[in-house]
Amino acid sequence: MTTLGEPHQERRIGIDSVGPNIHSRYGASDTRSSSNSHESHYGLVEEDVHISQPLRSVWEDWSGRGPHVDFVKTETIPLQRGRLLGRGANGEVYETSCQGVALALKTIYCPPGFDSKQRRKEIEIIKKLSHRHIVKLVGTYTQGPRLGLLLWPSATCDLATLLDDVDRLSRSVDVEEDADRDMAEDADTKSQRAIRFHGLGVRNPYKSRQLQNARQRLYESLGCLASAIDYLHSCCVRHKDLKPSNVLLSRDGLWVTDFGTSTDFSTQSSSLTANGERGTAKYFAPEVAAYEASGRAADMFSLGCVFLEVFVVSVGSCSLEELRELRPARDRSYQANLFQRDNWISLANSRATAYEKFLLTEIRQLLQFHAVERPTARELARQMVSINTFDQIAHYRSLFGKCCATELRDIPGPPGWLGVIE
């Protein structure tokens, strides 16, 4: 097993340098790329055959003035801002449209004296990455104290929203025959969920069938997410804030987003760091919460927390509230309540099939207190490919979306298996 901080040696994927030198302050340039280049300024490559021609045109020059533009205060930015998609410590994200193409716009307030180093780092990290499950940077701009990042895609919802939707739908189905149930949802809640389910391609007129479709969508997101983190770590990038709300979903796929706290350690001898932004407390690894040096294994702990939540909802083992009740200590974070880990696993195991128990074993390993005991992203991907192989032989549901099935089929499986939870 790879130890904490040991460089990932099995493969090196990614683009070391995409596009021209960054803008002196925020990470972009008005210089246009050569017409013979197979890459755009921000990582669009010829292999991205799923990219539509309108999107390709926007990618090449969204503003008519290059990939980065410094707008003066009196200028109108050629974007149509839509609904608010999310809000965090680093800024707000809106749905927007550019030349008829739906994108996401992340706006960040940068007051006078603001250290732009972290923002440049976020831009450079996204530029470096090219993977079907990582958001892509289309362009950047500044106007006054605001920095804007144009990102593709503009998703239907994030994983946190889908988890809540499926959790609520599951409880609704469970009490469907109770005419006096207290859990009756208002019409607006049902309508908004129906819109999201339609956008994800899981809507069905029969509630039980819709629930089955939505649970399958959740379940197969696990393999795609594992693929994305394996790619990130092989590119010497730590995300540092993995959580459901940083995973975007649409009918066409899944994308990891928000690299505002990420670290690129490709020029360092180790992935270990002891400072910087730490992410979200609920999904902290124990070493991060203790302000100790942390590496890629911290991402794997956070991934284990996400996997556990997806597992219990997709299998129907329990509700998210029941899982929350098993985290009574302090801030209800997972790391502060690791003494309850066996109870989490037992609860998740209550309705798991024989094959799902193999996956639950992997989740337990991800939630180890000691970083060196957690599997690496590559080890996890290998185990999941093996689990998925047996699932398919048994004609059971897939751990991977169709997008990853072919790619990961060629990853060799592990020499041995961890035991099945009894």
ChimeraX attribute file (.defattr): number of C-alpha atoms within 10 A of each C-alpha:
attribute: neighborCount
match mode: 1-to-1
recipient: residues
	/A:1	10
	/A:2	16
	/A:3	16
	/A:4	21
	/A:5	18
	/A:6	14
	/A:7	18
	/A:8	20
	/A:9	8
	/A:10	7
	/A:11	11
	/A:12	13
	/A:13	15
	/A:14	17
	/A:15	13
	/A:16	11
	/A:17	14
	/A:18	21
	/A:19	21
	/A:20	18
	/A:21	13
	/A:22	17
	/A:23	17
	/A:24	9
	/A:25	13
	/A:26	22
	/A:27	22
	/A:28	24
	/A:29	23
	/A:30	17
	/A:31	16
	/A:32	15
	/A:33	17
	/A:34	12
	/A:35	8
	/A:36	6
	/A:37	11
	/A:38	12
	/A:39	18
	/A:40	23
	/A:41	30
	/A:42	26
	/A:43	24
	/A:44	24
	/A:45	16
	/A:46	12
	/A:47	10
	/A:48	13
	/A:49	9
	/A:50	9
	/A:51	13
	/A:52	10
	/A:53	10
	/A:54	12
	/A:55	19
	/A:56	17
	/A:57	12
	/A:58	18
	/A:59	24
	/A:60	20
	/A:61	18
	/A:62	23
	/A:63	19
	/A:64	11
	/A:65	13
	/A:66	19
	/A:67	29
	/A:68	26
	/A:69	21
	/A:70	16
	/A:71	13
	/A:72	11
	/A:73	11
	/A:74	8
	/A:75	9
	/A:76	9
	/A:77	15
	/A:78	12
	/A:79	17
	/A:80	15
	/A:81	16
	/A:82	15
	/A:83	10
	/A:84	13
	/A:85	18
	/A:86	15
	/A:87	12
	/A:88	9
	/A:89	8
	/A:90	16
	/A:91	16
	/A:92	16
	/A:93	25
	/A:94	20
	/A:95	22
	/A:96	22
	/A:97	18
	/A:98	18
	/A:99	14
	/A:100	12
	/A:101	17
	/A:102	18
	/A:103	24
	/A:104	26
	/A:105	28
	/A:106	22
	/A:107	20
	/A:108	19
	/A:109	15
	/A:110	17
	/A:111	11
	/A:112	8
	/A:113	6
	/A:114	9
	/A:115	11
	/A:116	14
	/A:117	11
	/A:118	17
	/A:119	21
	/A:120	18
	/A:121	19
	/A:122	20
	/A:123	21
	/A:124	21
	/A:125	22
	/A:126	22
	/A:127	24
	/A:128	21
	/A:129	25
	/A:130	23
	/A:131	18
	/A:132	18
	/A:133	23
	/A:134	23
	/A:135	24
	/A:136	24
	/A:137	27
	/A:138	28
	/A:139	27
	/A:140	27
	/A:141	21
	/A:142	22
	/A:143	16
	/A:144	14
	/A:145	12
	/A:146	13
	/A:147	19
	/A:148	21
	/A:149	20
	/A:150	27
	/A:151	22
	/A:152	21
	/A:153	26
	/A:154	22
	/A:155	22
	/A:156	20
	/A:157	19
	/A:158	21
	/A:159	24
	/A:160	18
	/A:161	17
	/A:162	26
	/A:163	23
	/A:164	15
	/A:165	21
	/A:166	24
	/A:167	22
	/A:168	19
	/A:169	19
	/A:170	24
	/A:171	14
	/A:172	18
	/A:173	13
	/A:174	11
	/A:175	14
	/A:176	14
	/A:177	9
	/A:178	11
	/A:179	8
	/A:180	9
	/A:181	10
	/A:182	8
	/A:183	12
	/A:184	12
	/A:185	11
	/A:186	8
	/A:187	9
	/A:188	9
	/A:189	10
	/A:190	15
	/A:191	11
	/A:192	12
	/A:193	20
	/A:194	17
	/A:195	13
	/A:196	21
	/A:197	24
	/A:198	15
	/A:199	17
	/A:200	20
	/A:201	16
	/A:202	19
	/A:203	19
	/A:204	16
	/A:205	7
	/A:206	8
	/A:207	15
	/A:208	15
	/A:209	13
	/A:210	20
	/A:211	22
	/A:212	17
	/A:213	19
	/A:214	25
	/A:215	25
	/A:216	19
	/A:217	22
	/A:218	22
	/A:219	23
	/A:220	19
	/A:221	24
	/A:222	21
	/A:223	23
	/A:224	26
	/A:225	23
	/A:226	22
	/A:227	24
	/A:228	22
	/A:229	27
	/A:230	21
	/A:231	23
	/A:232	25
	/A:233	26
	/A:234	21
	/A:235	22
	/A:236	22
	/A:237	22
	/A:238	26
	/A:239	25
	/A:240	28
	/A:241	25
	/A:242	28
	/A:243	22
	/A:244	22
	/A:245	19
	/A:246	17
	/A:247	22
	/A:248	24
	/A:249	26
	/A:250	20
	/A:251	15
	/A:252	14
	/A:253	17
	/A:254	24
	/A:255	24
	/A:256	27
	/A:257	22
	/A:258	21
	/A:259	24
	/A:260	22
	/A:261	18
	/A:262	22
	/A:263	21
	/A:264	19
	/A:265	18
	/A:266	15
	/A:267	8
	/A:268	10
	/A:269	10
	/A:270	16
	/A:271	24
	/A:272	19
	/A:273	16
	/A:274	13
	/A:275	11
	/A:276	11
	/A:277	13
	/A:278	18
	/A:279	19
	/A:280	15
	/A:281	17
	/A:282	16
	/A:283	27
	/A:284	26
	/A:285	31
	/A:286	23
	/A:287	18
	/A:288	21
	/A:289	17
	/A:290	10
	/A:291	12
	/A:292	13
	/A:293	15
	/A:294	24
	/A:295	24
	/A:296	29
	/A:297	29
	/A:298	29
	/A:299	25
	/A:300	29
	/A:301	29
	/A:302	29
	/A:303	26
	/A:304	26
	/A:305	25
	/A:306	21
	/A:307	26
	/A:308	22
	/A:309	20
	/A:310	25
	/A:311	24
	/A:312	27
	/A:313	25
	/A:314	24
	/A:315	20
	/A:316	18
	/A:317	18
	/A:318	22
	/A:319	19
	/A:320	16
	/A:321	10
	/A:322	12
	/A:323	18
	/A:324	14
	/A:325	10
	/A:326	18
	/A:327	22
	/A:328	14
	/A:329	15
	/A:330	8
	/A:331	12
	/A:332	16
	/A:333	21
	/A:334	26
	/A:335	27
	/A:336	20
	/A:337	15
	/A:338	18
	/A:339	14
	/A:340	16
	/A:341	17
	/A:342	11
	/A:343	14
	/A:344	21
	/A:345	18
	/A:346	16
	/A:347	17
	/A:348	24
	/A:349	22
	/A:350	14
	/A:351	15
	/A:352	19
	/A:353	11
	/A:354	13
	/A:355	15
	/A:356	21
	/A:357	21
	/A:358	21
	/A:359	23
	/A:360	23
	/A:361	17
	/A:362	21
	/A:363	24
	/A:364	20
	/A:365	17
	/A:366	28
	/A:367	26
	/A:368	21
	/A:369	16
	/A:370	15
	/A:371	24
	/A:372	14
	/A:373	16
	/A:374	27
	/A:375	23
	/A:376	24
	/A:377	25
	/A:378	21
	/A:379	17
	/A:380	24
	/A:381	25
	/A:382	22
	/A:383	24
	/A:384	23
	/A:385	24
	/A:386	18
	/A:387	20
	/A:388	24
	/A:389	17
	/A:390	13
	/A:391	17
	/A:392	12
	/A:393	8
	/A:394	10
	/A:395	9
	/A:396	14
	/A:397	12
	/A:398	22
	/A:399	26
	/A:400	24
	/A:401	19
	/A:402	12
	/A:403	14
	/A:404	18
	/A:405	16
	/A:406	11
	/A:407	10
	/A:408	17
	/A:409	14
	/A:410	10
	/A:411	14
	/A:412	12
	/A:413	17
	/A:414	15
	/A:415	7
	/A:416	7
	/A:417	12
	/A:418	12
	/A:419	10
	/A:420	14
	/A:421	15
	/A:422	7
